[in-house]
Amino acid sequence: MPNLTLETTKTTLDNNYRMVAIGAGLAGVGAANKLLSSGHFDSSDVCVLEAQSRIGGRVQTKSFSDSLPVNVEVGAAWIHGTEGSPFAALAKQFGISFKEISSRNPWLHPGSCSSFLLFNDSHQLSEQHAKDAWDLQDLLMRKLQTLVRSDLGDDHREKTLSAVMEHLLVSDQELVEAVTDGKARKKIDLFLRLMEAWFGLTTDDLNLDIFIGTDLMGDDPGAHCIVPSGFIEHLADPIRDVIHTNVSVTSINYESPDGVLIECTDGRRVMADRVVVTTSLGLLQSGKLHFQPELPAVKTEALKRSKVGQYMKVLVQFPEVFWPKHATFMGQIQQKNTSDGRRISSR
């Protein structure tokens, strides 16, 4: 089992560096790795400051439990499109292979994922019935994108996705003919739940504007893959002696021509020629990291406009594997219980 916490060479944090990266998530570790492998910097020139006791940021590998000591990813685990992805390039550099799950976005285009199984209560749908369901999903996506780009789009653009769907299901003849019974409507409901999962919003919060772009809505071109366990450890191996954990930065003063002054909560100060800030959007928006002078208005306005969906990852242990072992997604069209199957709790 690989080490799940960072073991670094015990180096002292110096007062001066040429480059400092703040944050030891994938971006910070990747930046430091790139600098040291360029040949223009050595380990005395570069420093990574991380507030937590571990590296990885949103990526975290942990042992599931004492009774089931297997490694699981409790945080981010996906590469949503590999073409042009800097993470995919880093993985290739280190000889790390991703596990491809789907050739396209499996939440918006589940038909592209051969291991996405559909169930009607406990009965698994045949391949043909599943294909028919995914064809209906593709039809729905086309209708939404056609509507938002049409002359009628302005009339519906600000409406919720729930309202737009009700409109289409009674006004679009092709959809009316396709959704002729309750089973088809249940499939539509499943598709909407998948959209909610992808966008991190309910259909009452989403609006038609989200479909105005191309098929790439929040992802990159190429396959959607799972990151192998220990990915961040591979990236950190060559730079462990430049990473300093448990160092929380409170302010960055870049007004002096002599360099950038970094102040930490424990009173330590570090000077750098250049600083790369790779902290989370949430921290930047919180105002807990102070910049002197303040960031330009164009950057602060961009930070205010930016949003990140929040997800809860639930890891469940079952006494036995009751599903096909090749399955990576399972969709439930209809259940015997009275739950609407939408989400754990509604607010």
TORLUMNU-911556 format. One record per residue: residue in three letters; y, z, x of N, C-alpha, C in turn. Coordinates in steps of 0.1 Angstrom, whole numbers, padded with zeros to 4 digits, always signed. Layout:
BEGIN
ALAYZXYZXYZX;...
END
This chain:
BEGIN
MET-0012+0000+0008+0000+0000+0000+0012+0000+0009;PRO+0022-0009+0007+0034-0010+0015+0043+0002+0013;ASN+0051+0005+0023+0061+0016+0021+0071+0012+0010;LEU+0074+0021+0001+0083+0018-0010+0097+0023-0007;THR+0099+0031+0003+0112+0035+0007+0115+0030+0021;LEU+0128+0029+0024+0132+0023+0037+0129+0032+0048;GLU+0123+0027+0059+0122+0034+0071+0130+0027+0082;THR+0141+0032+0086+0149+0026+0096+0149+0032+0109;THR+0152+0025+0119+0154+0030+0133+0166+0040+0132;LYS+0165+0052+0136+0175+0062+0135+0187+0060+0144;THR+0195+0051+0140+0207+0048+0147+0219+0055+0141;THR+0229+0058+0150+0241+0065+0145+0251+0055+0140;LEU+0257+0059+0129+0267+0050+0123+0280+0050+0133;ASP+0283+0038+0138+0294+0037+0147+0307+0037+0140;ASN+0318+0037+0147+0331+0036+0141+0337+0022+0139;ASN+0331+0012+0147+0336-0001+0147+0325-0012+0146;TYR+0327-0022+0138+0317-0033+0137+0325-0046+0135;ARG+0318-0057+0139+0324-0070+0136+0323-0073+0121;MET+0311-0070+0115+0308-0073+0101+0301-0061+0095;VAL+0306-0058+0083+0300-0047+0075+0297-0053+0061;ALA+0284-0051+0056+0280-0054+0043+0279-0041+0035;ILE+0285-0041+0023+0285-0029+0015+0275-0032+0004;GLY+0264-0024+0004+0253-0026-0006+0241-0032+0001;ALA+0229-0026-0001+0217-0031+0005+0207-0037-0006;GLY+0213-0044-0016+0205-0051-0025+0201-0064-0018;LEU+0196-0074-0026+0192-0087-0020+0203-0094-0013;ALA+0215-0093-0019+0227-0100-0014+0231-0094+0000;GLY+0232-0081+0000+0236-0074+0012+0226-0076+0024;VAL+0213-0074+0020+0203-0075+0030+0202-0090+0035;GLY+0203-0099+0025+0203-0113+0029+0215-0117+0038;ALA+0227-0112+0035+0238-0115+0043+0237-0110+0057;ALA+0232-0098+0059+0230-0092+0072+0219-0100+0080;ASN+0209-0104+0072+0198-0112+0079+0203-0125+0084;LYS+0212-0132+0075+0217-0145+0079+0226-0143+0091;LEU+0234-0133+0092+0243-0131+0103+0236-0129+0116;LEU+0225-0120+0116+0218-0117+0128+0209-0129+0133;SER+0205-0137+0123+0197-0148+0127+0205-0160+0132;SER+0218-0159+0130+0227-0171+0134+0229-0172+0149;GLY+0226-0162+0156+0228-0162+0171+0242-0158+0175;HIS+0251-0156+0166+0265-0152+0169+0267-0137+0168;PHE+0257-0130+0163+0259-0115+0162+0246-0108+0167;ASP+0248-0096+0172+0236-0088+0175+0237-0075+0167;SER+0227-0067+0168+0226-0055+0160+0238-0045+0161;SER+0245-0046+0172+0256-0037+0174+0269-0042+0167;ASP+0268-0055+0162+0280-0061+0156+0279-0059+0140;VAL+0267-0057+0135+0266-0057+0120+0261-0044+0115;CYS+0266-0041+0103+0262-0028+0097+0261-0030+0082;VAL+0251-0024+0076+0249-0024+0061+0250-0010+0056;LEU+0259-0007+0047+0261+0006+0041+0255+0006+0027;GLU+0246+0016+0024+0239+0017+0011+0241+0031+0006;ALA+0246+0032-0007+0248+0046-0012+0235+0053-0016;GLN+0225+0045-0020+0212+0052-0024+0204+0055-0012;SER+0193+0062-0015+0183+0065-0004+0173+0054-0001;ARG+0174+0043-0009+0165+0032-0007+0173+0019-0007;ILE+0167+0008-0003+0173-0005-0004+0167-0013-0016;GLY+0173-0024-0019+0168-0033-0029+0177-0035-0041;GLY+0186-0025-0044+0194-0026-0056+0186-0027-0068;ARG+0187-0037-0076+0180-0039-0089+0165-0042-0086;VAL+0161-0045-0074+0147-0047-0071+0141-0035-0066;GLN+0130-0030-0072+0124-0017-0067+0109-0018-0070;THR+0101-0016-0060+0087-0015-0061+0083-0001-0060;LYS+0074+0003-0070+0069+0017-0071+0055+0017-0074;SER+0048+0028-0071+0035+0031-0075+0035+0034-0090;PHE+0026+0028-0098+0026+0031-0112+0024+0045-0116;SER+0014+0051-0111+0011+0065-0114+0000+0070-0104;ASP-0002+0084-0105-0012+0089-0096-0026+0084-0100;SER-0028+0082-0113-0041+0078-0118-0043+0063-0117;LEU-0032+0056-0115-0033+0041-0113-0023+0037-0102;PRO-0028+0040-0089-0019+0038-0078-0017+0023-0074;VAL-0012+0015-0083-0009+0001-0079+0006-0001-0079;ASN+0010-0011-0071+0024-0014-0070+0029-0022-0082;VAL+0040-0018-0088+0046-0025-0099+0061-0026-0096;GLU+0067-0037-0101+0082-0039-0100+0088-0032-0112;VAL+0096-0022-0110+0102-0014-0120+0116-0020-0123;GLY+0121-0029-0115+0134-0035-0117+0133-0050-0118;ALA+0143-0057-0113+0143-0072-0114+0130-0077-0107;ALA+0124-0088-0113+0112-0093-0108+0111-0108-0109;TRP+0122-0115-0114+0121-0129-0116+0131-0137-0108;ILE+0127-0149-0105+0136-0159-0100+0137-0169-0111;HIS+0149-0170-0118+0151-0179-0130+0156-0192-0125;GLY+0147-0200-0120+0150-0213-0114+0151-0213-0099;THR+0142-0221-0093+0141-0221-0078+0149-0232-0071;GLU+0154-0242-0078+0161-0253-0072+0175-0248-0068;GLY+0178-0248-0055+0191-0244-0051+0193-0229-0050;SER+0182-0221-0053+0184-0207-0053+0184-0202-0039;PRO+0194-0193-0035+0194-0188-0022+0182-0179-0019;PHE+0177-0172-0029+0166-0163-0028+0153-0171-0025;ALA+0152-0183-0031+0141-0192-0028+0141-0197-0014;ALA+0153-0200-0009+0155-0204+0005+0151-0193+0014;LEU+0155-0181+0011+0151-0169+0020+0136-0167+0020;ALA+0130-0168+0008+0116-0167+0008+0108-0177+0016;LYS+0113-0189+0015+0107-0200+0023+0109-0197+0038;GLN+0120-0192+0042+0123-0189+0056+0113-0178+0061;PHE+0109-0169+0053+0100-0158+0057+0085-0161+0053;GLY+0083-0173+0048+0069-0177+0044+0064-0169+0032;ILE+0073-0165+0023+0069-0158+0011+0067-0168-0001;SER+0056-0167-0008+0054-0176-0019+0056-0169-0032;PHE+0063-0176-0041+0065-0171-0055+0053-0175-0064;LYS+0051-0167-0074+0041-0170-0084+0048-0178-0096;GLU+0045-0191-0097+0052-0198-0108+0046-0195-0121;ILE+0054-0192-0131+0050-0188-0144+0052-0200-0154;SER+0064-0207-0152+0067-0217-0161+0076-0227-0154;SER+0074-0240-0158+0082-0251-0151+0097-0250-0156;ARG+0099-0244-0168+0113-0242-0173+0114-0228-0178;ASN+0125-0225-0185+0128-0212-0190+0118-0209-0201;PRO+0109-0199-0199+0098-0197-0209+0103-0190-0222;TRP+0116-0184-0221+0121-0178-0233+0127-0188-0242;LEU+0134-0198-0237+0141-0208-0245+0132-0220-0247;HIS+0122-0223-0237+0113-0234-0238+0099-0229-0236;PRO+0094-0221-0245+0080-0215-0242+0069-0225-0241;GLY+0071-0237-0246+0061-0247-0245+0058-0252-0231;SER+0068-0248-0222+0066-0252-0208+0058-0242-0200;CYS+0054-0231-0207+0046-0221-0201+0031-0221-0206;SER+0022-0226-0199+0008-0228-0204+0001-0215-0207;SER+0006-0204-0201+0000-0191-0203+0007-0182-0213;PHE+0015-0189-0221+0022-0182-0232+0013-0183-0245;LEU+0007-0172-0248-0003-0172-0259+0004-0167-0272;LEU+0000-0173-0283+0005-0169-0296-0006-0163-0305;PHE-0002-0152-0312-0011-0145-0321-0006-0144-0335;ASN-0015-0145-0344-0012-0142-0358-0019-0129-0362;ASP-0013-0118-0361-0019-0105-0361-0029-0104-0349;SER-0042-0103-0351-0051-0102-0339-0057-0115-0336;HIS-0054-0125-0343-0060-0138-0341-0052-0147-0332;GLN-0058-0152-0321-0051-0161-0312-0050-0175-0318;LEU-0038-0181-0318-0037-0194-0323-0043-0204-0313;SER-0049-0215-0319-0055-0226-0310-0044-0232-0302;GLU-0048-0240-0292-0038-0247-0284-0029-0257-0292;GLN-0036-0263-0302-0029-0273-0311-0018-0266-0319;HIS-0023-0254-0325-0013-0247-0334-0002-0241-0325;ALA-0005-0237-0313+0006-0232-0304+0015-0243-0301;LYS+0010-0255-0298+0018-0267-0295+0027-0270-0307;ASP+0022-0270-0319+0030-0272-0331+0041-0262-0332;ALA+0039-0250-0329+0049-0240-0329+0060-0243-0319;TRP+0056-0247-0307+0066-0249-0296+0074-0262-0299;ASP+0067-0272-0306+0075-0284-0310+0086-0280-0320;LEU+0083-0270-0329+0093-0265-0338+0104-0258-0331;GLN+0100-0250-0320+0111-0244-0312+0120-0254-0306;ASP+0114-0265-0300+0122-0275-0294+0131-0282-0304;LEU+0126-0284-0316+0134-0290-0327+0146-0281-0330;LEU+0143-0268-0331+0154-0258-0334+0165-0258-0323;MET+0161-0259-0311+0170-0259-0300+0179-0272-0300;ARG+0173-0283-0303+0180-0296-0304+0190-0295-0316;LYS+0186-0289-0327+0195-0289-0338+0207-0280-0335;LEU+0205-0269-0328+0216-0260-0325+0226-0267-0315;GLN+0221-0274-0305+0229-0281-0296+0236-0293-0302;THR+0229-0300-0311+0236-0311-0318+0247-0306-0327;LEU+0245-0295-0334+0255-0290-0343+0268-0285-0335;VAL+0266-0278-0324+0278-0273-0316+0286-0284-0310;ARG+0279-0296-0308+0286-0307-0301+0292-0317-0312;SER+0289-0315-0324+0293-0324-0335+0307-0321-0340;ASP+0312-0330-0349+0325-0327-0355+0325-0315-0363;LEU+0313-0311-0368+0312-0299-0376+0311-0286-0368;GLY+0310-0288-0355+0308-0277-0346+0319-0267-0347;ASP+0331-0271-0348+0343-0262-0349+0342-0253-0361;ASP+0336-0258-0372+0334-0249-0384+0324-0238-0382;HIS+0315-0239-0372+0305-0230-0371+0305-0222-0357;ARG+0313-0227-0348+0313-0222-0334+0314-0207-0333;GLU+0323-0201-0342+0325-0187-0341+0316-0178-0350;LYS+0307-0185-0357+0298-0178-0366+0287-0172-0358;THR+0281-0161-0363+0269-0156-0356+0257-0165-0357;LEU+0248-0164-0347+0236-0172-0347+0228-0170-0360;SER+0228-0158-0365+0221-0155-0378+0226-0164-0389;ALA+0240-0164-0390+0246-0172-0401+0244-0187-0399;VAL+0244-0192-0387+0242-0206-0384+0228-0210-0387;MET+0218-0201-0384+0204-0204-0387+0202-0205-0402;GLU+0208-0196-0410+0207-0197-0424+0212-0210-0430;HIS+0223-0214-0424+0230-0227-0428+0221-0239-0425;LEU+0215-0239-0413+0206-0250-0409+0194-0251-0417;LEU+0188-0240-0421+0175-0240-0428+0176-0244-0442;VAL+0189-0246-0447+0190-0251-0461+0198-0264-0461;SER+0204-0268-0450+0212-0280-0450+0207-0291-0441;ASP+0199-0288-0431+0193-0299-0422+0180-0303-0428;GLN+0179-0316-0432+0167-0321-0439+0155-0320-0430;GLU+0156-0323-0417+0145-0323-0408+0139-0309-0407;LEU+0148-0299-0406+0144-0285-0405+0138-0280-0418;VAL+0144-0284-0429+0139-0281-0442+0125-0285-0444;GLU+0122-0298-0440+0108-0303-0441+0099-0297-0431;ALA+0104-0292-0420+0095-0286-0410+0092-0271-0414;VAL+0101-0264-0420+0099-0250-0424+0096-0250-0439;THR+0084-0253-0442+0080-0254-0456+0073-0242-0462;ASP+0069-0232-0453+0062-0220-0458+0066-0208-0450;GLY+0061-0197-0454+0064-0184-0448+0059-0183-0433;LYS+0048-0190-0430+0043-0190-0417+0053-0197-0407;ALA+0059-0208-0412+0068-0215-0403+0081-0206-0401;ARG+0085-0199-0412+0097-0191-0410+0094-0179-0401;LYS+0082-0174-0401+0078-0164-0391+0079-0169-0377;LYS+0076-0181-0375+0077-0187-0362+0092-0188-0358;ILE+0100-0192-0367+0114-0193-0364+0119-0179-0360;ASP+0115-0169-0367+0119-0155-0364+0115-0151-0350;LEU+0103-0155-0346+0098-0153-0332+0107-0160-0322;PHE+0111-0172-0325+0119-0180-0316+0133-0172-0314;LEU+0138-0167-0325+0151-0160-0324+0150-0147-0316;ARG+0138-0141-0317+0136-0128-0309+0135-0132-0294;LEU+0129-0143-0291+0129-0148-0277+0143-0150-0272;MET+0151-0157-0280+0165-0159-0276+0172-0146-0274;GLU+0170-0136-0283+0176-0123-0281+0172-0117-0268;ALA+0159-0118-0264+0154-0112-0252+0161-0119-0240;TRP+0163-0132-0240+0169-0139-0229+0183-0136-0227;PHE+0191-0136-0238+0205-0134-0237+0209-0119-0237;GLY+0200-0111-0241+0204-0096-0241+0213-0092-0252;LEU+0213-0100-0263+0221-0098-0275+0213-0101-0287;THR+0216-0095-0298+0210-0098-0311+0216-0111-0317;THR+0209-0116-0326+0214-0129-0333+0227-0126-0341;ASP+0229-0113-0344+0242-0109-0351+0253-0108-0341;ASP+0250-0108-0328+0261-0108-0317+0262-0121-0310;LEU+0252-0129-0310+0253-0143-0304+0261-0152-0314;ASN+0267-0162-0308+0273-0172-0316+0270-0186-0311;LEU+0273-0196-0319+0269-0210-0316+0274-0215-0302;ASP+0285-0209-0298+0291-0214-0285+0281-0213-0273;ILE+0272-0204-0274+0262-0202-0263+0254-0215-0260;PHE+0253-0224-0271+0245-0236-0269+0253-0248-0266;ILE+0266-0247-0262+0275-0258-0260+0272-0265-0247;GLY+0265-0257-0238+0262-0263-0224+0250-0271-0224;THR+0244-0272-0213+0232-0280-0211+0220-0271-0214;ASP+0208-0276-0211+0196-0268-0214+0195-0255-0205;LEU+0204-0255-0194+0204-0244-0185+0214-0234-0190;MET+0209-0224-0197+0218-0213-0202+0215-0200-0196;GLY+0222-0198-0184+0220-0185-0177+0209-0186-0166;ASP+0203-0198-0164+0193-0199-0154+0197-0211-0145;ASP+0189-0213-0135+0190-0224-0126+0179-0235-0128;PRO+0181-0247-0123+0170-0257-0124+0158-0252-0117;GLY+0147-0258-0121+0134-0255-0114+0126-0245-0121;ALA+0115-0242-0115+0105-0233-0120+0110-0218-0121;HIS+0105-0211-0131+0107-0197-0132+0095-0189-0127;CYS+0098-0180-0117+0087-0174-0109+0089-0159-0108;ILE+0078-0153-0106+0078-0138-0103+0078-0136-0088;VAL+0087-0127-0084+0089-0123-0070+0077-0114-0066;PRO+0071-0117-0055+0059-0109-0050+0064-0095-0046;SER+0054-0086-0048+0057-0072-0044+0061-0071-0029;GLY+0071-0063-0026+0075-0061-0012+0085-0072-0007;PHE+0090-0080-0016+0099-0091-0011+0111-0085-0003;ILE+0117-0075-0008+0129-0069-0001+0125-0063+0012;GLU+0113-0058+0013+0108-0052+0026+0107-0063+0036;HIS+0102-0075+0032+0101-0086+0042+0115-0090+0047;LEU+0125-0090+0038+0138-0094+0043+0144-0083+0052;ALA+0141-0071+0049+0147-0060+0057+0141-0057+0070;ASP+0129-0062+0072+0121-0059+0084+0129-0062+0097;PRO+0136-0074+0098+0143-0077+0111+0156-0070+0113;ILE+0161-0063+0102+0174-0057+0103+0174-0042+0100;ARG+0163-0036+0101+0162-0022+0097+0171-0012+0105;ASP+0174-0016+0117+0182-0007+0126+0197-0008+0123;VAL+0201-0018+0114+0215-0019+0110+0218-0014+0096;ILE+0208-0009+0089+0210-0004+0075+0211+0011+0076;HIS+0222+0016+0069+0224+0030+0068+0224+0034+0053;THR+0214+0042+0049+0213+0046+0035+0220+0059+0033;ASN+0222+0063+0021+0229+0076+0017+0244+0076+0023;VAL+0250+0064+0023+0264+0063+0027+0271+0057+0016;SER+0279+0065+0009+0286+0060-0003+0301+0057+0001;VAL+0305+0044-0002+0318+0040+0001+0328+0042-0011;THR+0339+0048-0008+0349+0050-0018+0361+0041-0018;SER+0365+0036-0006+0377+0027-0006+0375+0017+0006;ILE+0382+0006+0004+0383-0005+0013+0397-0008+0015;ASN+0403-0006+0027+0417-0009+0030+0418-0021+0039;TYR+0423-0032+0034+0423-0044+0042+0437-0049+0045;GLU+0447-0040+0044+0461-0044+0046+0465-0045+0061;SER+0457-0039+0070+0461-0038+0084+0456-0051+0091;PRO+0464-0057+0100+0460-0068+0108+0449-0065+0118;ASP+0447-0052+0120+0437-0047+0130+0423-0047+0125;GLY+0422-0049+0112+0408-0049+0106+0408-0042+0093;VAL+0396-0040+0088+0394-0034+0075+0389-0020+0077;LEU+0395-0010+0070+0391+0004+0071+0383+0007+0058;ILE+0371+0012+0061+0361+0016+0051+0360+0032+0051;GLU+0363+0038+0039+0362+0053+0038+0350+0056+0030;CYS+0343+0067+0034+0331+0071+0027+0333+0085+0021;THR+0324+0089+0011+0326+0101+0004+0324+0113+0014;ASP+0316+0112+0024+0314+0123+0034+0325+0124+0044;GLY+0336+0116+0043+0347+0117+0052+0346+0107+0064;ARG+0335+0101+0066+0334+0091+0077+0343+0079+0074;ARG+0348+0073+0085+0355+0061+0085+0349+0050+0094;VAL+0349+0038+0089+0344+0027+0097+0354+0016+0097;MET+0356+0010+0108+0365-0002+0109+0356-0014+0111;ALA+0361-0025+0105+0353-0038+0107+0363-0049+0107;ASP+0359-0060+0114+0367-0072+0114+0366-0079+0101;ARG+0355-0079+0095+0352-0085+0082+0343-0076+0073;VAL+0345-0076+0060+0336-0069+0051+0331-0078+0040;VAL+0318-0077+0037+0312-0084+0026+0308-0074+0016;VAL+0314-0075+0004+0311-0065-0007+0301-0071-0016;THR+0289-0065-0017+0278-0070-0025+0274-0060-0035;THR+0283-0051-0039+0279-0040-0049+0278-0047-0063;SER+0273-0039-0072+0270-0044-0085+0283-0047-0093;LEU+0282-0055-0103+0294-0058-0111+0299-0045-0118;GLY+0289-0037-0122+0292-0025-0129+0301-0015-0121;LEU+0298-0014-0108+0305-0006-0099+0319-0011-0097;LEU+0321-0024-0095+0334-0031-0094+0342-0029-0106;GLN+0336-0029-0118+0344-0028-0130+0347-0013-0133;SER+0340-0004-0127+0342+0010-0130+0355+0016-0123;GLY+0360+0009-0113+0371+0014-0106+0368+0025-0096;LYS+0356+0028-0094+0352+0039-0084+0353+0034-0070;LEU+0353+0021-0068+0355+0015-0054+0369+0010-0054;HIS+0377+0017-0046+0392+0014-0045+0395+0004-0034;PHE+0403-0006-0037+0408-0016-0027+0423-0014-0025;GLN+0427-0015-0012+0441-0014-0008+0444-0025+0001;PRO+0453-0034-0003+0459-0035-0016+0449-0039-0027;GLU+0454-0038-0039+0445-0041-0050+0441-0056-0049;LEU+0429-0059-0055+0424-0073-0055+0434-0082-0062;PRO+0435-0095-0058+0444-0104-0065+0440-0105-0080;ALA+0451-0108-0088+0449-0108-0102+0438-0117-0107;VAL+0436-0129-0100+0426-0138-0104+0412-0132-0103;LYS+0410-0123-0093+0397-0117-0092+0395-0105-0102;THR+0406-0097-0104+0405-0086-0113+0403-0091-0127;GLU+0409-0102-0131+0408-0108-0144+0393-0114-0146;ALA+0388-0120-0135+0374-0125-0135+0364-0113-0137;LEU+0367-0102-0131+0358-0090-0132+0359-0085-0146;LYS+0370-0085-0153+0372-0080-0166+0364-0089-0176;ARG+0364-0102-0173+0358-0111-0183+0343-0112-0181;SER+0338-0108-0169+0324-0109-0166+0316-0098-0174;LYS+0304-0102-0178+0295-0093-0186+0281-0095-0180;VAL+0274-0084-0181+0260-0084-0177+0252-0077-0188;GLY+0241-0084-0192+0232-0079-0203+0224-0067-0197;GLN+0222-0057-0206+0214-0045-0202+0200-0046-0208;TYR+0190-0043-0200+0177-0044-0205+0169-0031-0201;MET+0160-0027-0209+0151-0016-0206+0137-0022-0204;LYS+0132-0019-0192+0118-0023-0189+0108-0012-0192;VAL+0098-0015-0200+0088-0006-0204+0075-0010-0198;LEU+0069-0001-0190+0056-0003-0183+0046+0005-0191;VAL+0035-0002-0196+0025+0005-0204+0012+0004-0198;GLN+0004+0014-0198-0010+0014-0193-0019+0015-0205;PHE-0028+0005-0206-0038+0005-0216-0052+0009-0210;PRO-0061+0015-0218-0074+0019-0213-0083+0007-0209;GLU-0080-0004-0215-0088-0016-0212-0080-0028-0214;VAL-0083-0039-0207-0076-0052-0208-0082-0059-0221;PHE-0074-0059-0231-0078-0065-0244-0073-0079-0246;TRP-0065-0084-0236-0059-0097-0237-0065-0107-0227;PRO-0064-0120-0229-0069-0129-0219-0062-0127-0206;LYS-0070-0126-0195-0064-0123-0182-0054-0133-0176;HIS-0055-0145-0181-0045-0155-0176-0032-0155-0183;ALA-0031-0146-0194-0018-0146-0202-0007-0139-0194;THR+0005-0146-0194+0017-0140-0189+0027-0136-0199;PHE+0026-0143-0211+0034-0140-0223+0025-0140-0235;MET+0028-0131-0244+0021-0131-0257+0031-0129-0268;GLY+0031-0138-0278+0040-0137-0289+0032-0134-0302;GLN+0038-0125-0310+0032-0121-0322+0040-0127-0334;ILE+0033-0136-0341+0040-0143-0352+0041-0134-0364;GLN+0030-0127-0367+0029-0119-0380+0020-0107-0377;GLN+0024-0096-0382+0016-0084-0381+0013-0078-0395;LYS+0003-0070-0395-0001-0064-0408+0008-0052-0412;ASN+0014-0046-0401+0022-0034-0405+0036-0039-0410;THR+0044-0030-0414+0057-0033-0421+0068-0034-0412;SER+0066-0032-0399+0077-0034-0389+0082-0048-0389;ASP+0095-0050-0387+0100-0064-0385+0097-0069-0371;GLY+0092-0061-0362+0089-0066-0349+0100-0070-0340;ARG+0112-0066-0344+0124-0071-0336+0126-0063-0323;ARG+0127-0050-0324+0131-0043-0313+0127-0028-0315;ILE+0126-0021-0304+0122-0007-0305+0131+0001-0314;SER+0144-0001-0313+0154+0007-0321+0165-0002-0324;SER+0172+0000-0336+0183-0008-0340+0195+0001-0340;ARG+0207-0005-0336+0219+0003-0336+0230-0003-0345;
END
